[in-house]
Amino acid sequence: MIQNINKYNNSIYSNTNCTFANKKMKTRGFSTIKSYIIYDNSLLKKYNVLSENKGKSGIYRWVNIINNESYVGSSVNLTNRFRRYYNINYLKGKIIIYNSRIYRALLEDSYSNFNLEILEYCNNESLKIREQYYIDLLKPEYNICKIAGSMLGFKHSLKTLEKFKNRDTGTGHFTIVINKENNSIKKYNSIRSAAKDIGISHTTLLRHVNKNCMVKDLYLAIRYNYKDP
């Protein structure tokens, strides 16, 4: 069995667990490390990102080419994770709930100013170990959480906490409706109650949610599963 030796931590990993890098990239504190794939200008390479990572799990890194700040993450399904990154309405909704630095940076600086890098392809059992390794190595500025797989470090405003602390977990979903005119936010335990408040049918609201489009050019509705990452 062929083995790869990572020279930065002197650990040996089997090729059956991780696929290691074949392209070099610059990083702070180290002259070079290797990334398996580099998608420069992640906006233009969106199709490649989504098509080339189907069914793969691994560690990824967003790099802002304006300020060289970065974010390290992992996923058991990279294509599904990247689809969420490319969903602007999803990012906007998550920013409301979590103080996500990487989501905010992608929206403010544009995908075209970010490179997306696959650091490793790993099996599911290795993901958190390898993600933690890169967090410790690269010290990515956009990572609020410094422990892989932990929610520790997320900072919720008192106002946001108050809005969501009493949600009914029995349904498995809740719906957020944002009023573009006054930036007010309402949380509903069902899509039907949200639709009734807006004054449309629940099927119409669900169609707008699925298409990520505005309702009456005024409301943005986002539906969440409580287990969403």
Buried (B, 14 or more C-beta within 10 A) or exposed (E): EEEBEBEEEEEEBEEEBBBBBEEEBEBEEEEEBBBBBBBEBBBEBBEEBBEBBEEBBBBBBBBBEEEEBBBBBBBEBBBEBBBBBBBEBBBBBBBBBBBBBBBBBBBEBBBEBBBBBBBBBBBEEBBBBBBBBBBEBBBBBBBBEEEBEEEEEEEBEEEBEEBBEEBEEEEEBBBBBBEEEEEEBBBBBBBBEBBBEBEBEBEEBBEBBEEBEBBEEEBBBBBBEEEEE
